[in-house]
């Protein structure tokens, strides 16, 4: 019993950090790890580029939820020689020539809990009870990024290899960091995500067994567009190294994701703010 409680506690912690990572990647301070962050977009790459920040965010309790929770967020992006990066996108290795960047790496999805946890690092939602936990999974990721004028255009594909999540996700995104003044930077961003039937069924489908054990009717989710999303990041540079920032983003679920009985709200919002240091 003690071992089982320990495993579920670890799973809750993993799911919490994974949900934060997903928020960072899709909304709060959106910036693919191979690109300059909004607060150092005008600076030339150095051998080591490290950004560290802490703050708070308001997140949905699960994708498609109509309930939100306030939670602390960490933010860490590390780049080495502008060829290796570690951050919300995972661990990446990439090649670049002028405005073109091509690479790949390992990403991570923390899955989903079917129950609510307590404390500061809370996650999950008891309305999902009976669906069962979705275990964490690693993903193999490939991406292409192109800088077109002030805008960055990105396409990325990830194949997950978890015990339940073996799906494929393809994302398209665009962002344009703009310096309004010497210290004020804004970064509007938009994107869309396509997912295969395995991924959609895992996160939005309901099997006969799950239906019998939960409040949701049976539902089969197929491949298609999962969502469109967009938002705005605002960053103010306090000094050469210190910065503060905020982001507001929205995600609109589409097709089978929007029709799923698990999706209580077709629109989710994410807002967050941090204070950080650029080394």
Backbone torsions as a table, in degrees:
resi	resn	phi	psi	omega
1	UNK	NA	-42.9	-179.6
2	UNK	-64.7	-41.4	179.0
3	UNK	-64.2	-39.6	179.5
4	UNK	-65.8	-40.5	177.9
5	UNK	-64.9	-37.9	179.1
6	UNK	-65.5	-41.9	179.9
7	UNK	-65.3	-41.0	179.6
8	UNK	-68.7	-33.7	175.6
9	UNK	-65.1	-42.3	177.2
10	UNK	-64.0	-40.5	178.7
11	UNK	-62.0	-40.0	178.8
12	UNK	-64.1	-41.3	179.9
13	UNK	-66.5	-42.7	178.1
14	UNK	-61.6	-44.3	-179.0
15	UNK	-63.9	-37.1	178.9
16	UNK	-61.6	-52.8	-177.8
17	UNK	-66.2	-32.9	177.9
18	UNK	-67.1	-39.1	178.2
19	UNK	-65.5	-36.6	176.1
20	UNK	-65.9	-43.3	178.5
21	UNK	-59.7	-42.7	178.5
22	UNK	-62.6	-40.2	178.7
23	UNK	-64.6	-41.4	179.0
24	UNK	-63.5	-39.7	-176.9
25	UNK	-73.1	-35.5	-172.8
26	UNK	-104.2	-7.8	-176.6
27	UNK	-154.6	-72.2	-173.7
28	UNK	-65.4	108.1	179.8
29	UNK	59.0	49.8	176.9
30	UNK	-54.2	123.0	169.6
31	UNK	-168.8	112.8	175.3
32	UNK	-54.1	142.5	-170.8
33	UNK	-64.6	-18.9	179.4
34	UNK	-86.7	1.3	-179.2
35	UNK	-112.8	159.8	176.2
36	UNK	-62.6	141.5	173.7
37	UNK	-73.8	160.3	-175.9
38	UNK	-60.3	-29.6	-175.3
39	UNK	-86.6	-5.8	175.5
40	UNK	-136.1	30.4	-176.3
41	UNK	-65.5	-28.3	-177.3
42	UNK	-91.6	1.0	-178.5
43	UNK	-98.6	143.6	178.8
44	UNK	-73.8	145.2	-179.8
45	UNK	-60.7	141.3	175.3
46	UNK	-112.0	175.2	-179.4
47	UNK	-59.5	-45.4	174.9
48	UNK	-118.3	127.6	176.1
49	UNK	-125.7	111.3	-174.2
50	UNK	-124.4	127.9	176.8
51	UNK	-122.8	125.5	-177.6
52	UNK	-131.1	131.3	-178.8
53	UNK	-150.6	161.8	176.1
54	UNK	-143.3	147.2	-179.0
55	UNK	-170.8	-147.8	-178.7
56	UNK	-144.8	154.7	-179.6
57	UNK	-143.0	157.0	172.4
58	UNK	-109.4	117.1	-173.1
59	UNK	-126.0	152.1	171.5
60	UNK	-68.3	152.3	-178.3
61	UNK	-69.7	-22.6	170.4
62	UNK	-162.1	165.3	180.0
63	UNK	-63.3	117.3	-177.3
64	UNK	97.4	3.8	179.7
65	UNK	-77.7	156.0	172.3
66	UNK	-106.1	9.8	177.0
67	UNK	-115.5	149.7	-176.5
68	UNK	-128.4	159.8	176.5
69	UNK	-138.3	144.6	173.8
70	UNK	-90.6	136.9	-174.8
71	UNK	-151.6	147.4	175.0
72	UNK	-69.6	148.8	178.7
73	UNK	-130.0	137.9	169.4
74	UNK	-97.3	153.5	176.6
75	UNK	-139.3	120.1	179.8
76	UNK	-141.0	123.9	173.3
77	UNK	-132.0	123.1	179.8
78	UNK	-122.5	129.6	175.2
79	UNK	-126.0	141.7	177.8
80	UNK	-123.6	119.2	179.3
81	UNK	52.5	27.8	179.0
82	UNK	51.6	35.8	177.4
83	UNK	-134.9	-23.3	178.8
84	UNK	-128.8	134.2	-179.2
85	UNK	-137.3	152.1	176.1
86	UNK	-136.6	125.9	-178.4
87	UNK	-177.0	-148.5	-176.8
88	UNK	-62.4	-28.7	178.8
89	UNK	-79.7	-8.8	-176.4
90	UNK	105.0	-151.4	178.8
91	UNK	-103.0	123.3	-174.4
92	UNK	-128.6	147.2	171.1
93	UNK	-124.3	128.9	-175.0
94	UNK	-143.8	157.7	176.4
95	UNK	-113.3	142.3	179.6
96	UNK	-139.7	147.1	178.0
97	UNK	-145.5	109.8	-174.8
98	UNK	56.5	-114.1	-173.6
99	UNK	-95.1	-2.6	-176.3
100	UNK	-103.0	134.9	176.3
101	UNK	-131.6	131.2	179.6
102	UNK	-132.7	133.9	-179.7
103	UNK	-168.8	-169.7	179.6
104	UNK	-162.0	175.6	-179.3
105	UNK	175.3	-160.2	-177.7
106	UNK	-118.3	125.6	177.1
107	UNK	-113.8	-178.1	-172.2
108	UNK	-147.8	136.6	172.5
109	UNK	-124.0	125.7	-174.6
110	UNK	-83.0	1.3	179.0
111	UNK	76.7	-148.1	-177.0
112	UNK	-156.0	138.1	175.1
113	UNK	-89.4	150.1	177.0
114	UNK	-100.2	17.1	-179.5
115	UNK	-148.7	160.8	-179.4
116	UNK	-88.5	140.9	173.8
117	UNK	-109.1	159.2	-177.3
118	UNK	-108.2	172.1	178.9
119	UNK	98.2	-177.7	-178.6
120	UNK	-64.9	-41.9	-179.1
121	UNK	-90.6	53.6	-176.5
122	UNK	-81.3	154.3	177.7
123	UNK	-158.8	173.4	177.5
124	UNK	83.5	175.6	-177.5
125	UNK	-155.2	126.4	-176.1
126	UNK	-65.9	-16.2	177.5
127	UNK	-67.2	-16.2	179.9
128	UNK	-88.9	0.0	-177.9
129	UNK	-57.8	135.9	-177.0
130	UNK	102.3	-23.2	177.0
131	UNK	-76.3	-23.3	-177.2
132	UNK	84.1	153.5	177.3
133	UNK	-71.2	145.3	169.9
134	UNK	-100.0	114.4	-174.9
135	UNK	-67.2	155.4	177.1
136	UNK	-63.0	153.3	-179.8
137	UNK	-146.4	144.9	171.6
138	UNK	-85.5	157.6	178.4
139	UNK	-137.8	142.0	173.8
140	UNK	-93.1	125.8	-169.2
141	UNK	-123.5	139.2	172.8
142	UNK	-129.3	145.6	-176.5
143	UNK	-150.2	157.2	173.5
144	UNK	-133.6	133.9	179.9
145	UNK	-131.9	139.0	179.6
146	UNK	-135.5	132.4	177.4
147	UNK	-92.9	115.5	-178.3
148	UNK	-118.5	101.5	-173.1
149	UNK	63.1	-130.3	178.7
150	UNK	-82.8	-6.8	-172.8
151	UNK	-99.6	147.7	172.5
152	UNK	-108.3	125.5	178.7
153	UNK	-108.9	129.8	-173.1
154	UNK	-131.7	144.0	168.0
155	UNK	-136.3	134.3	-177.9
156	UNK	-141.4	143.7	176.8
157	UNK	-127.8	134.1	-178.6
158	UNK	-128.3	130.4	174.0
159	UNK	-108.1	116.0	-179.2
160	UNK	-87.7	149.1	-175.0
161	UNK	-132.0	38.6	179.6
162	UNK	-83.4	173.4	179.8
163	UNK	-63.4	-33.6	176.2
164	UNK	-112.0	-42.9	-178.3
165	UNK	-86.6	100.0	176.4
166	UNK	-116.2	25.2	-172.6
167	UNK	-81.9	174.7	177.3
168	UNK	-121.2	133.2	179.4
169	UNK	-125.9	132.5	176.9
170	UNK	-121.3	128.5	-178.5
171	UNK	-122.9	142.1	173.0
172	UNK	-118.9	137.4	-176.9
173	UNK	-150.5	156.9	175.0
174	UNK	-144.3	140.7	178.8
175	UNK	-146.7	150.3	-177.6
176	UNK	-139.8	94.6	176.2
177	UNK	-71.2	128.3	-176.3
178	UNK	-128.7	127.7	177.3
179	UNK	-88.8	106.2	179.0
180	UNK	-76.6	-36.5	173.3
181	UNK	-138.5	-175.4	179.6
182	UNK	-61.4	-33.0	-175.0
183	UNK	-110.3	-11.6	-174.5
184	UNK	-109.8	123.1	-179.5
185	UNK	-125.0	134.8	172.2
186	UNK	-118.0	153.2	-179.1
187	UNK	-141.8	88.7	172.0
188	UNK	-68.7	144.0	-178.8
189	UNK	-145.9	142.9	177.2
190	UNK	-136.5	159.2	179.3
191	UNK	-170.5	171.2	175.6
192	UNK	-147.5	154.4	-177.1
193	UNK	-131.2	131.3	172.4
194	UNK	-109.7	141.2	179.1
195	UNK	-135.2	147.5	179.0
196	UNK	-78.0	176.1	-174.3
197	UNK	-65.9	-30.7	179.2
198	UNK	-64.4	-48.2	179.8
199	UNK	-64.7	-45.2	-178.1
200	UNK	-63.3	-41.6	179.9
201	UNK	-67.0	-36.8	-179.2
202	UNK	-62.9	-44.3	-172.8
203	UNK	-99.6	-20.5	-176.6
204	UNK	-125.5	-10.8	179.9
205	UNK	-87.5	161.6	178.0
206	UNK	-134.1	115.5	178.6
207	UNK	-78.1	170.9	178.3
208	UNK	-61.4	-40.5	178.8
209	UNK	-64.8	-44.5	178.9
210	UNK	-64.8	-38.4	179.9
211	UNK	-63.1	-41.0	179.9
212	UNK	-65.8	-26.6	-175.5
213	UNK	-101.1	-3.3	-174.3
214	UNK	-130.1	-173.7	179.3
215	UNK	-91.0	1.4	-172.3
216	UNK	-102.2	142.6	174.8
217	UNK	-74.0	161.3	178.8
218	UNK	-63.4	140.6	-177.0
219	UNK	-154.1	135.4	178.0
220	UNK	-110.0	122.6	-178.9
221	UNK	-107.0	130.8	-179.3
222	UNK	-107.4	177.6	-178.9
223	UNK	-65.4	149.3	177.4
224	UNK	161.5	-173.2	176.9
225	UNK	-68.6	123.5	178.9
226	UNK	-82.2	-44.5	-175.9
227	UNK	-161.1	165.6	162.5
228	UNK	-121.6	147.8	-176.4
229	UNK	-145.8	158.4	178.4
230	UNK	-167.3	163.3	-179.6
231	UNK	-178.9	-171.8	-177.8
232	UNK	-141.3	127.5	173.5
233	UNK	-103.4	135.9	176.7
234	UNK	-124.7	127.0	-178.2
235	UNK	-128.2	135.2	175.3
236	UNK	-119.4	125.2	-178.9
237	UNK	-85.2	112.8	180.0
238	UNK	-76.9	-30.5	179.5
239	UNK	-159.2	-167.5	179.0
240	UNK	-62.5	-28.4	-175.6
241	UNK	-116.9	-35.5	-174.2
242	UNK	-88.5	145.2	177.8
243	UNK	-148.7	158.2	170.1
244	UNK	-126.8	151.8	-178.8
245	UNK	-156.6	162.3	177.4
246	UNK	-145.7	155.0	179.4
247	UNK	-144.6	141.7	172.0
248	UNK	-128.8	127.0	-176.5
249	UNK	-137.5	157.0	177.7
250	UNK	-136.0	144.3	177.1
251	UNK	-123.7	127.2	177.0
252	UNK	-108.8	117.7	-179.8
253	UNK	-80.4	146.2	-172.3
254	UNK	-127.1	167.2	170.4
255	UNK	48.7	-130.5	-175.6
256	UNK	-66.8	-27.1	176.8
257	UNK	-66.3	-39.2	-179.6
258	UNK	-73.1	-31.9	-177.4
259	UNK	-82.4	-13.2	-176.8
260	UNK	-61.4	140.0	175.9
261	UNK	-65.3	-19.7	176.7
262	UNK	-70.9	-30.9	-178.6
263	UNK	-79.2	95.8	-179.3
264	UNK	-76.9	-35.1	176.4
265	UNK	-126.6	128.0	-179.9
266	UNK	-74.0	-13.5	-179.0
267	UNK	-123.0	126.6	174.5
268	UNK	-117.5	146.3	177.1
269	UNK	-120.7	153.0	176.5
270	UNK	-138.2	128.1	175.1
271	UNK	-129.5	146.8	-179.9
272	UNK	-159.9	163.4	178.3
273	UNK	-147.7	145.4	-180.0
274	UNK	-141.8	162.6	165.6
275	UNK	-123.8	135.5	-172.7
276	UNK	-146.2	178.4	-177.0
277	UNK	-135.8	129.1	176.4
278	UNK	-102.9	113.5	-178.3
279	UNK	-77.8	NA	NA
